[in-house]
């Protein structure tokens, strides 16, 4: 089986899972974006996924992403692709990240907001998601739910950034259903003050069904789509 055929089969299976989860939740499957997490996989895989109709791709390391986005542009110069930074962003990398990322999905502090805003000055507003810490564990990153309104307000006052919504990962030791229900409640309150913050990025290969049941509008899928992680792109 060729790599294209392998990816096509995986994509069909993931899309069917999304469709079925939406059907059970009484939702339209078109409400849920499939974000392909391509970290450690080569630009050629991104090109093949683009050929298969995907347009949203995610990376978690600036150095790898900078190279990969440039290589993808050479491989598919006419393709539309939207790139997400889903990993933690060191403030000293902000200037580089804004050159390739269309959206940063892991904003969790005012200091990072300031760094991204400064780096993005003079450009179109950069879309951002607030990374939510469901359990408040400071070692895993993310903004604790009680602090979410203040961070959202801070982003909203920054003209260089545009608040699109929230992102989370279900904590280890907590059932995805409990985690995503907590996120859903936090988002409901957040939208009272920020009605355009409509994105809920939650759910990965192993728990996307639970996330969709609790309102996720974007599922981040790597392993189920591309297979086990390989070596980092050269």
N, C-alpha and C positions, 0 to 999 in steps of 0.2 A: 504494500500500500504506500502510495506517495505521501509526502508530508502534507500536501494540499488536501488529499482525500481524508487523511487522518484528522486534520483540523476541521474539515467540513463535517465529518461525522460527529466530532465532539461538539461543534457549534450547534448542530441540529438537536443533539441530546440536551444541551443546556437550554436552548430556546424552548424545547418541549417542557422542561422542568419549570421554566418561568411561566409558560402558558397555563400549565396545570395549576401552579400555585396561585396565579391570578384568578383562574376560574373558581377555585375553592374559596378565595377571598371575595368573590364578587367584584373583581376589578378588571379593567381593560388592560390587556398585556402591553399595550402601547404606552401605558403610564410608567413602565419600568425600563430603564436604560441598562443595557449590558455593557459594562466597562471591563475590557480585557486587560488583565494585569500581566504585562509582558516583561517584567523585570527578569533578568538573567537569560532571556531568550533573544535570539538574533533578530536584526531588523528584517531579515527575509521572512520570518514568521509573521511579523507585523504586516508586511506587504501582502502575504497570502491571506491574512484575515481581512485586510482591506479589500482585496479582490472578492472576498466572500460577503462583503457588505457591512463590515464593522467600521465604525468611525471614531470610537472613543477608546483611548489606550492609556494605561497607567504605568508609571515608573516610580521607583522609590529611592533612587540614588542619582544625584545631579550629574556626576561625571559620566556614568553609563548612559543616562538619558540624553545628555548633550550630544554624545557621539551617535546614539541610535536615531534620534530625530533627524539629524543631518543625513545619515545613511538612508533612512526611509525616504526622505525627500528626493534623494538621487534615484532610488529604486522606483518610486511612484510619484514623479513630479506633478502629475495632474490629480492625484488623489486628495480627498479631503480627510484630514485627521485632526482630532482634538486631543491634546495631551494633558494628562493630569499628573500632578506630583502628589503621591499618596503617602510618602514617607515623611519622617521628621525633617524639618528644614533648619539647618544651622543658620543663624542670622548672617554669618559671613558668606554664606552661599546664596543669599537672596538675590544678589545682582545677577548671578548666573542663571538661577532658576527662572527668573522672569523672562529670559531670552528664549526659552523653549516651552515653558508650561503655559497652557491656556487657563488652567485652573489649579489652585493649590488646595488640597483637600484635608490638610492637617494643621490648620491654624489653631493654636491653643493658648496664646498669650498676647498681651498687649505689646510686649517687646518684639515679638515676631511680626505683629501687625505693623509696627513702626518700621521695621527693617524692610518688609515687602513694599510698603507704601513709598519709602525713600527710593528703593531700587526701581520701582515702576513709574516714578515721576516722569511726565512727558509722554507716557504711553496711554493707550486705551485702558480703562479700568480692568484690573485683574480679578477674575472670579475667584472667590474663596469659599470654602466650607469650614465651619468650626468643628474641630475634633472634640467629641464629647467623651468624657470619662464617666462611665456608668457607675463604677464602684468608688471613684474618687482616689484610686491608688496613684500617688504622685510619681511612682517609679515607671509607670507605663505611658505617661504622657496623656494629654487630653485635658480639657477644661471640665471641672466638676459641674454637675448639673446646677447647683445653686448659684454658680458664678456665670452661667451662660448668658443671662440677660445683660449683664454689664459688658461682657466681651462683645456681644452682638451690637450693643449701642456704640461701642468704641470703633468697631469696623464701619458702622453706618456713618460715622462722622468723618471718615477718611475717603476723600474723593478718588484716590488712586486705586481703591479696592471696591469690589461689589459683593455684598453678602448674598450667597445663593442658597445656603442651608446648612446642614450638619452632616457629620460623618461619625461613625463609631464602629468599634469591633467588640463583639460580645466577650466579656472578660472570662478568663479561664476559671472554672469552678462555679460559674453561674450559667444557668440554662439560657440558651439563646432566646427562648420565648420571654423569659423574665426581663432580660436585658433590652430586647427590642420594644417591649411594652413600656418600659421606663423611658426609653428614648422617644417613643411616640407621644407620651404625655408631656415631655419637655418641649418637643417641637410644637405641640398645640399651643402651649403658653407663649413660646417664642414668636409665633406667627401673629399673635395679637398685636405686637408692636412692630413686627417686620413681616408684613403679609407677602412680600415677594421672596422670602426665604423658603422656597418650596421644596428644595432638594433634600431628600433623606437618603444618604448613602450608607446602606447597611446590608449585611448579608454577603457571604462568600461561598466558595464551592460547597462547603459542608452544611451551611445553615441558611441558604438563600430563601427557602420556603418559609421558614419562621419569620424572616425579615419582611418578606412580601406580605405575609398575613398581618403584619403590624405597620404597614404603610410605606415600606421602602420604595423609593422611586429610582434607585440605582443599586445594582448588585455588582460587586467587584469579584470577577472570576478569573483565576489563574490556572490552578491545577486541573480542574475539570475541563478546561478548554485547551490548554497547551501541554498538559502532562506534567510529570514530575520535574522539579527544578533542575536545570542543567547548569553548566558553568556560566559565569558572567560573559556577556558579549565581549568579543575581542575589541 
